[in-house]
Amino acid sequence: MVFVAWADGNADQLEKAAILDALPDKGLSREMASMMIAHEWFASHPTEKLWQVWEEFVTATLSSVPAHEREALMDEIVDLCYVVAHASGGFLGMGKVSQSESDAIDRVIATLKRNPSPDGLLL
């Protein structure tokens, strides 16, 4: 979600609000989500190093999740990315996803799909 919010070079208030609204439904309190958004690491565009750390985390996490749960988790991650992308695009945040946001989502999807399943097969 963070990478998509920053994809166009600026995480605006509507994108931050979308993150704040989405995370409590995923088990993270609104207070914790607010602290995360206010933290200095979110104050600037995420680095390539942060992306690499996320890729390593995703690889480790998805490789240990059963296939039926893994697919659902991957879909949920992509859906959350689209929530952020739609938050500030177009008229009143309805619709338009920028090319840079689309590229960021494509990269998330590619990262998720190249993770091996527990049986060693690529997804």
N, C-alpha and C positions, 0 to 999 in steps of 0.2 A: 504494500500500500504506500509506503514511504517513497519508494523508487518511482511509482506512478505519479504521486503528488508532486515530486520534484522534476519530473521528466521535461517539462517546458522551462525549467530554470527557476521556477518560483512555486512554492507551496502556498497557495492562497488560503484565505479564511474559509471558503466553502469546502475546499479539500480537507482542511484540518477538521472542520465540523463533521464531514462525512466519516472521517476516521474515528472521531470521538463518538459518533452515533453508532458506528458498526461494532466497535470493540466490546462494549458491554454485552452484546448478544453472543459474543464468543468467549465469555468467561472472564474478561478483564474489566474491573470496575471503571466507572466513568472517572473517578478520582485518579486512578492509576493511569488511565489513558491521557487525562489532562496533564499529569506530571510528565508523561512521556513526550507529549507535544511541546511542553514548555522547556524541556531539557535542551541544553546547548547542542547536543548531537543532531537535533532536528532543525536547528536554526540555520543550517546551510545545506547546500546540495550534497547528497551522500557521495562519498568517494568510490572509486573503482575497488578499493580495498574492502570497503564495507560490502559491496556487491559480492566479492569473493568470499567473505566471511559468511554471508547469507547462503551462497551456493554450497559451501561446506556444511553448514547447519542443515540445509534442506536434504542434501545427500545422506547425511548421517540419520536424520529423522525418518525420511521416507523409506530408507532401506530396512528399517526395523518395523515398519507398519504393515499389517496384513493387506493383501491386494484390495479387498473390497473397501477397507477403510482408507487406503492410500488414494484410490480414485476419488472418493468423496472429499477427502482433504484437499487434493489438488484442485478439484472443481470449486471448492469453497474459497481457496486462495485466489483463483482467477476471478471468481465472482466479486470478491472484495476489491480487487484491482479495478474492475469495471465500475464499481460504486464510486470510487475516488475519481476515476477518469470522467465520469458523467457529472460529477458534482459541480464543476464550474464551467463546463463546456456549453456552448450555444446559448440560447435565450433562457435566462433564469436557471442556468445549470441543467437544462433539459436537452440531452442528446449528444451534441458534437463532442467527439473524442479527437484530440489533436493528434497529428502524426507522431509527435514525440511520445505521447502517452501510449498510443497504439504500439509503437516500437518497444517501449518499456514492457508492456503487457506481453508482447510476442517473446521478449527475452525471458520473462518469468515463465511463460508456458514452455519454452525450449528447455529451460533449466529443469523444470519439473518433469518433463517427458524423458530427459536423458538419464534420469536416476534409475539405477538398476533395482529391480524387484528382488525380494529375498531369494528367489530361485535363480538370480543372475541374468534374467532377461531385461532388456531395455524396454521402457514403457513407451 
